[in-house]
Amino acid sequence: MLKAYELYSKDNSNLKGGYIKLVTDIKIDKPIVLIGMMGCGKSHIGRILAKDLGLDFFDIDRLIEKDQEKSISDIFASNGESFFRMLEIYKLKSVIDRGVSIVSAGGGIVTTPENMDIIKSKSISIWIKSSVDTILKRLDGDNSRPLLKNDNPKKILQHLLNSREALYSTADIYINNDNDGNIEKVIDKIKQELSKYNEAI
């Protein structure tokens, strides 16, 4: 695996931390934020991609849980969704300001306009796409998703996807994760698309 290397520039005031990451032929000068539905694989993909590229990895949901010393489900139950969305804004800002990294965002982060503004202006956004059926299989037996605690999770998932799809589609890059489970193919595809993205801008 080719290692990333860093070019440091004290004069580069546009970059938090004052550096540009060069990964093989991919220049990454701002955070990469993975968006998409719950269960689409953002956290799993994000960890592996970050390791492959030599970047830090941040999972917004896990960071919030650590700060609050509560699970996402407990935060929803005790404080409500609006409170959780406020925490998302704060945590997203905090992580983005740390500089170049891979960030896994919660499925509903796109529903907050302030978060969308941050993602669009300060990151490269990647939509990890999975079908409702695929997501249901992945989440089978997972009781940690507060929005799916009902008698018809497929209906809820489809409703959530329908309501968020237009927001996800504003991403800079789309990646399909309805595959045979070969994560290496997904990572390779992301790196290919990042190279194309850099060439286009």
NORPE-V907597 format. One record per pair of residues at least 4 apart in sequence whose ideal C-beta (glycine too) atoms are under 8 Angstrom apart, sorted by the first residue. I is the first residue (numbers start at 1). J is the second residue. If there is no record, write none. Layout:
i:I j:J
i:I j:J
This chain:
i:1 j:52
i:2 j:23
i:2 j:24
i:3 j:54
i:4 j:21
i:4 j:22
i:4 j:23
i:4 j:24
i:4 j:53
i:4 j:54
i:4 j:55
i:5 j:22
i:6 j:19
i:6 j:20
i:6 j:21
i:6 j:22
i:7 j:19
i:7 j:20
i:7 j:22
i:8 j:18
i:8 j:19
i:9 j:15
i:9 j:18
i:9 j:19
i:9 j:20
i:10 j:18
i:12 j:18
i:12 j:19
i:12 j:20
i:14 j:29
i:15 j:19
i:15 j:20
i:15 j:29
i:15 j:30
i:15 j:99
i:15 j:100
i:16 j:97
i:16 j:98
i:16 j:99
i:17 j:98
i:17 j:99
i:17 j:100
i:19 j:99
i:19 j:100
i:20 j:27
i:20 j:28
i:20 j:29
i:20 j:100
i:21 j:27
i:21 j:28
i:21 j:29
i:21 j:53
i:21 j:54
i:21 j:55
i:21 j:100
i:22 j:26
i:22 j:27
i:22 j:28
i:23 j:28
i:23 j:53
i:23 j:54
i:23 j:55
i:23 j:191
i:24 j:191
i:25 j:195
i:26 j:53
i:26 j:191
i:26 j:194
i:26 j:195
i:26 j:198
i:27 j:198
i:28 j:32
i:28 j:53
i:28 j:55
i:28 j:100
i:28 j:124
i:28 j:194
i:29 j:100
i:30 j:100
i:30 j:122
i:30 j:123
i:30 j:124
i:31 j:95
i:31 j:96
i:31 j:98
i:31 j:99
i:31 j:100
i:31 j:101
i:31 j:102
i:31 j:103
i:31 j:122
i:31 j:123
i:31 j:124
i:32 j:49
i:32 j:55
i:32 j:101
i:32 j:102
i:32 j:103
i:32 j:123
i:32 j:124
i:32 j:125
i:32 j:126
i:32 j:194
i:33 j:96
i:33 j:103
i:33 j:105
i:33 j:119
i:33 j:123
i:33 j:124
i:33 j:125
i:33 j:126
i:34 j:42
i:34 j:45
i:34 j:46
i:34 j:102
i:34 j:103
i:34 j:104
i:34 j:105
i:34 j:126
i:34 j:128
i:35 j:42
i:35 j:105
i:35 j:107
i:35 j:109
i:35 j:110
i:35 j:119
i:35 j:125
i:35 j:126
i:35 j:127
i:35 j:128
i:35 j:168
i:35 j:171
i:36 j:40
i:36 j:41
i:36 j:42
i:36 j:107
i:36 j:127
i:36 j:128
i:36 j:129
i:36 j:130
i:36 j:168
i:36 j:177
i:37 j:107
i:37 j:130
i:37 j:135
i:37 j:157
i:37 j:160
i:37 j:161
i:37 j:164
i:37 j:168
i:38 j:106
i:38 j:107
i:38 j:135
i:38 j:139
i:38 j:145
i:38 j:147
i:38 j:148
i:39 j:130
i:39 j:134
i:39 j:135
i:39 j:136
i:39 j:138
i:39 j:139
i:39 j:142
i:39 j:145
i:40 j:107
i:40 j:128
i:40 j:129
i:40 j:130
i:40 j:135
i:40 j:177
i:41 j:45
i:41 j:128
i:41 j:130
i:41 j:138
i:41 j:177
i:41 j:186
i:42 j:46
i:42 j:104
i:42 j:105
i:42 j:128
i:43 j:47
i:43 j:59
i:43 j:61
i:43 j:62
i:43 j:104
i:44 j:48
i:44 j:183
i:45 j:49
i:45 j:104
i:45 j:128
i:45 j:177
i:45 j:183
i:45 j:186
i:45 j:187
i:45 j:190
i:46 j:50
i:46 j:57
i:46 j:59
i:46 j:102
i:46 j:103
i:46 j:104
i:47 j:51
i:47 j:57
i:48 j:52
i:48 j:183
i:48 j:187
i:49 j:53
i:49 j:55
i:49 j:57
i:49 j:102
i:49 j:187
i:49 j:190
i:50 j:54
i:50 j:55
i:50 j:56
i:50 j:57
i:50 j:101
i:50 j:102
i:51 j:57
i:52 j:187
i:52 j:191
i:53 j:102
i:53 j:191
i:55 j:100
i:55 j:101
i:55 j:102
i:56 j:98
i:56 j:101
i:56 j:102
i:57 j:101
i:57 j:102
i:57 j:103
i:57 j:104
i:58 j:63
i:58 j:95
i:58 j:98
i:58 j:101
i:58 j:102
i:58 j:103
i:58 j:104
i:59 j:63
i:59 j:103
i:59 j:104
i:60 j:64
i:60 j:88
i:60 j:91
i:60 j:92
i:60 j:95
i:60 j:103
i:60 j:104
i:60 j:105
i:60 j:106
i:60 j:109
i:61 j:65
i:61 j:72
i:61 j:104
i:61 j:106
i:62 j:66
i:63 j:67
i:63 j:91
i:63 j:95
i:64 j:68
i:64 j:72
i:64 j:75
i:64 j:84
i:64 j:87
i:64 j:88
i:64 j:91
i:65 j:69
i:65 j:70
i:65 j:71
i:65 j:72
i:65 j:75
i:67 j:87
i:67 j:91
i:68 j:75
i:68 j:87
i:70 j:74
i:70 j:75
i:70 j:78
i:71 j:75
i:71 j:144
i:72 j:76
i:72 j:84
i:72 j:106
i:72 j:144
i:72 j:145
i:72 j:146
i:73 j:77
i:73 j:143
i:73 j:144
i:73 j:145
i:73 j:146
i:73 j:149
i:74 j:78
i:75 j:79
i:75 j:83
i:75 j:84
i:75 j:87
i:76 j:80
i:76 j:81
i:76 j:84
i:76 j:146
i:77 j:146
i:79 j:83
i:79 j:84
i:80 j:84
i:81 j:85
i:82 j:86
i:83 j:87
i:84 j:88
i:85 j:89
i:85 j:108
i:85 j:111
i:85 j:112
i:86 j:90
i:87 j:91
i:88 j:92
i:88 j:105
i:88 j:106
i:88 j:108
i:88 j:109
i:88 j:112
i:88 j:115
i:89 j:93
i:89 j:112
i:89 j:114
i:89 j:115
i:89 j:118
i:90 j:94
i:91 j:95
i:92 j:96
i:92 j:103
i:92 j:105
i:92 j:109
i:92 j:115
i:92 j:118
i:92 j:119
i:93 j:97
i:93 j:118
i:94 j:98
i:95 j:101
i:95 j:103
i:96 j:103
i:96 j:118
i:96 j:122
i:96 j:123
i:103 j:123
i:105 j:109
i:105 j:110
i:105 j:115
i:105 j:119
i:107 j:160
i:107 j:164
i:108 j:112
i:108 j:147
i:108 j:160
i:108 j:164
i:109 j:115
i:109 j:119
i:110 j:115
i:110 j:116
i:110 j:119
i:110 j:164
i:110 j:167
i:110 j:168
i:111 j:115
i:111 j:163
i:111 j:164
i:111 j:167
i:112 j:116
i:113 j:117
i:114 j:118
i:115 j:119
i:116 j:120
i:116 j:167
i:116 j:170
i:117 j:121
i:118 j:122
i:118 j:123
i:119 j:123
i:119 j:125
i:120 j:125
i:120 j:170
i:124 j:172
i:124 j:173
i:124 j:194
i:124 j:197
i:125 j:170
i:125 j:171
i:125 j:172
i:125 j:173
i:126 j:171
i:126 j:172
i:126 j:173
i:126 j:174
i:126 j:175
i:126 j:190
i:126 j:193
i:127 j:168
i:127 j:169
i:127 j:171
i:127 j:173
i:127 j:174
i:127 j:175
i:128 j:175
i:128 j:177
i:129 j:168
i:129 j:174
i:129 j:175
i:129 j:176
i:129 j:177
i:129 j:178
i:130 j:134
i:130 j:135
i:130 j:138
i:130 j:176
i:130 j:177
i:130 j:178
i:131 j:135
i:131 j:178
i:132 j:136
i:132 j:154
i:132 j:157
i:132 j:158
i:132 j:161
i:133 j:137
i:133 j:154
i:134 j:138
i:134 j:177
i:134 j:178
i:135 j:139
i:135 j:157
i:136 j:140
i:136 j:153
i:136 j:154
i:136 j:157
i:138 j:142
i:139 j:145
i:139 j:148
i:139 j:153
i:143 j:149
i:145 j:149
i:147 j:156
i:147 j:160
i:148 j:153
i:148 j:156
i:148 j:157
i:150 j:156
i:152 j:156
i:153 j:157
i:154 j:158
i:155 j:159
i:156 j:160
i:157 j:161
i:158 j:162
i:159 j:163
i:160 j:164
i:161 j:165
i:164 j:168
i:165 j:169
i:166 j:170
i:169 j:174
i:172 j:197
i:173 j:190
i:173 j:193
i:173 j:194
i:173 j:197
i:175 j:186
i:175 j:189
i:175 j:190
i:175 j:193
i:177 j:186
i:179 j:185
i:179 j:186
i:182 j:186
i:183 j:187
i:184 j:188
i:185 j:189
i:186 j:190
i:187 j:191
i:188 j:192
i:189 j:193
i:190 j:194
i:191 j:195
i:192 j:196
i:193 j:197
i:194 j:198
i:195 j:199
i:196 j:200
i:197 j:201
